[in-house]
Amino acid sequence: MLYVPKIRVAQPNDAEAILGFIRSCAMRFGVIAWKNNMGVEENQPAVSFIKTDGAVLRLQSQLGSERPPFRCSIAEHTTQGPVGFALYYPAFSDWSHSAYPWIEDLYSKSIYDVGDCRIIEKALMRGTVSEAWKEGCPRIETRSLITHQESRVFYREFDMYITSELKTYRLDVPTTIRAATGNVRIRQAGRGDLRDISTYIQKSADFQGLGYKVNRKRVVEKLEFAFDRNFFECLIAERNGVPVGFAIYYQAYSSWEQCPYMVIEDLHTFFPRKGVGKALFVRLGEIAEKRNYSRIETRIRQTTRSAVNAAVFVEAMGMHRVVVPPWRTFRLDLTAATLNKLEIYDLTAQQ
């Protein structure tokens, strides 16, 4: 029987091994097409985009912090030490009102032969799925190059599917856009605002024509759970004391840069073309810059009726669509049927 290493939580002294895994994971992609800052497409090795100067110290500091920006599982062999890892962070969905794991990297080196690394990676994946299920997460997501057949086959074994309706937009930090907020006041939402935020989410869904309806009591409970664990933050825009817009965002993490970045989950104004959206975006840029985030990202669902206007807005704010390299998002919906198929039987902790 093939030996499967034990899975444990990463510690600060694993930083050097984790950096090696990040590099090896990137090397799987080989040479990829990339658009530089001038918008010119270039071909470069994927591993060349990894920041290595001071990387071990950054990872050690992050793993040893009170609130690490990512979670990491290590597969450890009894004699060879760490042989694989899964690095992920809690993303947030305002429509499901829940956090869910975004797998940034998953990799294992071979112990005995080429085939055993897949068995180790499956053990890491199953561990991540099981933990997500116990925490009541609705799904797991990750991304890979659409041209990387090996990753596509692996994720399909876990019944993951491509969410092709989402388009990613990105803006590097610090941003250059500035705007006067006029008589718009932007404030950070607190726990006492969560009931109102559930109403704002409903307004955003109605505007996008999603036919989505919230159960107010259940939504507030789930938002409180996520808010108390810092899975998301929210800005509220007010004019003369009246709410006129909001933005929900959360902290993501780039293993290639060993740096957190911001993801805007939702930004909606109740009175379009009044400068509220721009005021919210500027404040988000200021927060990202103050926290030393590397960039801001957002994803636009192409199937909504507001998709075109949303794309026009974010591009006017300086964001550009990430077309090259051709990343695709893979999703696994966590249901009892799915977990039984994956032979993950501990279903007792699900809410």
N, C-alpha and C positions, 0 to 999 in steps of 0.2 A: 504494500500500500504506500502511496506517495505521502511523504511527510508534509504537512501543512503547518507553517509557523504560527505561533500565537499572535493575536492582535492586541495591541495595547495603545494607550494614549501617549502621544509624543511629549517628550520633555525637552528643556532647553539644550541638554547635551546631545540631542539628536540633530541639531541645526546643520552640522556639516553633512551628515548623511542625507538630510532632506534636500539641501541644495544640490547634491549629486543626483538625487532622484528627479528633481525639477529639470536639470540639464538633460538627463537621459530621456525623460518624457518628451521634451522639446525636440530632441534629436530624432525621435520617431517620425516627425513630420518632414524631416529633410530640408530641402530648399523650398521656400514658399514665396509667393508674390506678395508684395507689400507696397502700399502707397506712402511715400515720404511726406514731409511737411509741405512740400511744393505741389503735392498732388500727382507726382510722377510715380508710375509703377516701377518697382525694382524687384529683383530676385535676390533673396538673401537666405542663409541658413537660419532656421527658426531659433536655434540656440544662440545666435548672435544678438537677439533681442533681450536676453536675460542680463539683468544687472548683477555683476559679480563683485564689484568693489564694495567691501564692507557687508556683503550679503549674509555671511555667517553671523556676524555680530547683530545685524538687524533681526534675523530669525531668532537668535537666542533671546534678545530683548523682548520680542513679541511673544514668544512662547512662555517667558517667565513673567509677563505682565499680569496684573489683576484681571484685566479683561482682554484676552488675546483677540486679535482681529480675524482669526480663523481657528478651525478645529483640525486636528491631524491625527490619524490613526497610523500606527507603525506595525508592519508585519516583521516579526523578529525570529530569526533562526537560532537554535540553541548554540551553534558554533560559529556561524557566519555573521551574527548580529543582525541589524536592520537589512531587510531584503526588499522592502516595498513600502508604499505609503498611499494614503488617500487624504487629500487636503481639500477641505470644503469650508464654507461659511454660511451663516443663516441669511438667505435672501427673504424678501417679504412680498406678499401679494395682498393688495387692498381688497380685491374682489373675494378672495377666500378668507381674508382677515387673519392670515396665519403666516408664520415663517416656514420656510422649507429649505433643505440643504441644496446649495449650488456646489457641485463638485468641480473644483478648479483643476485638480490634477489627480490622476490615479495611475500608479505604475508599480511594476515589480520586475526585478532582475531575475534571471534564470539561476536556479540553484544546481540542478542536475542536468536538465536538458531544456530545450527551447519551449516545450509544451507546458512545463510546470509553472511558468510565470503567469499564465492565464488562470490556473487554478488558484494561485495566491491572490490575483486581482479579483477573482470572483468572490473569494472569502472577504476581502476588503469591501467590496461592493455590497455583499450581503450584510456585513456588519453595519454599514452606513444606512442601508434600507431598514434594517431592524430597529436601529436607534431612532430613525425618523418616524417610523410607525408608532413606537412607544411614546414619542413626544407629541403625537397627534398631528403630524405634518401631512398636508394633502398630497404632496408629490415630491419628486426629486428631479432636478434639472442639471444638465451639463452641456458642454458644447465641444465640437470637434470640427476639424476641417472636413468639408464634404468630400474632398478628394482622398481622404485617408480611409481606405477600405477596411483596414484592420479594426479601427475604432468603431466604425459603423456596424460591423458584424458583431463585435462584442456587446455593444449597447442593445442591439436587436435581440440578443439572447436574453436580455432582461426585459423584453417587451417595451423598450423605450422607443418613442416615435419622434419624428422631426416636427417641430412647431414652426412651420414655414411662414405662418402669417405674421411673425414678429420681425421687424426691421430695427437694427441697432444703430443709434446715433451717438456720437462721442465729441467731447470738447476737452482739450487739454487745460490744465490748471497751472498757473494763474490765467484767468480769463481777461479779456480786454474790454468786454462790454460794460458800460456804466450807464446808469439812468437815475434821474431824480424821481423819487417816489411820490412827489407832490403831496396830496392829502391822503395818500394810502399808508396805513400803518401796518407793518409786518411784525408779527410776534410769534414766538415759539409756543406751540400748543402744549398744554399740560394734561394731566390725567382727567381733570374735570371737563375737558373739551371733547372727550371721546364719544359721548352720545351725539353731540353736534357733528363730529367728524363722520359718524356712520350715516348721517343725513347727507353730508357733502358727497360721500362715496356714491350714494344712491343718485344724487343729482348728476354726477359725472357719468354714471352708467346710463341714465336716461338720455343725456345729451349725445352719447355715442350710439344710441339705438340698440342696446344690448338685451332689452327685455329682462333685465336682471332686477330681482326684488330681494331686499334684505329682511331678515328676521331681527328686528331692532334689539331685543333683549339678548339673543344669542350672539349677535355681532358685537355688541358692547362688551360682553364677557370675553370674547376672543381678542378684541382690541386691547382690553385691559391686560390680558395675559401677555400679549406681545409687547405692549408698551412698557410694562414693568420689567421686562427682560432686555430692553433697549434694542428690540428687533427692528424698530422703525422710529422715525421722528416726523413731525408735521409742523409746517408753517401755516399760519392763518393770516390772510390779508383782510383788513377792515378799513372802511371809510366812514367817518363820523360814527364809529362804534358799531357799524353794521357789517357782518361778514360779506366779503365780495369775492373770495377765492381761497384756495388752499393748495398746498403741495406736500405730498407724502414722499419721503426719501429714506434710504437706508445705506449703511456702510457695506461695501463689497471689498474684495481683496484680489490683488494680482500677484500670483506666485512668481511671474517673470520679473516683476519690479520689486517684489517683497514690500509692497506698499498698498495701503487702503485707497479706495476711491469711492465716489458717490454714485448711487443709482437713483434717478428720479422715477418713482413708481407711478405717481399720478400728479398732474398739475392741471387744475381746472379753475376757470373764472366764471362767475355767475353773470357778469356783464362784459361780454367780449369787446375788444378794441377800446378799452379805457385805460390801458397802460398797466393793468393789474398783473397780467401774466409776466410782463417784462420786469416789474418790480419784484415779483416772487423769484424769478430766475436770477436776477442780480444778487438777491440776498443768498440764494443757494450757492452762487459762485463765491461770495464772500466767506460763507461757512467752509466751503471746500478748501479755499486758499488758507484760511486760518488754521485748519486742521492738517495742513500739508498733504492733502489728497493729491494724487497724480492726475486725475481726470474726473469728468462727469459723464455718465452714460444714461441713456434712456432707451426704452424699446416701445415702438409704436405698432399697435395691432392693425394690420392692413385691412381687416374685414369690417372695421367700424366706419360709420358714415363721417366721422370727424378726422379720419386718418390723413387726408390731404391737407386740411388746415393745420393739423398738428405738425406735419412735416414742414410746412411753410414756416410755422412759428419757430421751431427749434433750429432750423437753418438760418433764420433771421437772427437768432441768438448766437450764431457762430458754430453750431454743431454740424458735423458732417456724417453722412451715412457710412457705416463700415461695410464696404462691399468687398474689398481686397485686404486680407485674405478671406476666402469664402467660408466663414464660420457658419455652422448650423447648430441650433439648439435642439437637444434631445430631452424628452420628458418621460418620466415614469409616474403614472397616477397610482397612488397607494390605496389599494382596495384589498379586502380579505381574499378575493379570488386571485389577485395578482400575487400576493405573498404566498398563498398556498402553492401556486404554480412554481414559485421560486424556492419552495421548500423552506420557507421562513414561517414557523408555526407559532411563535410566541405572540398571539393576538390579544392577550388578556388586558394589555395596558392601553389599548386604543380607546379613545373617548367615545 
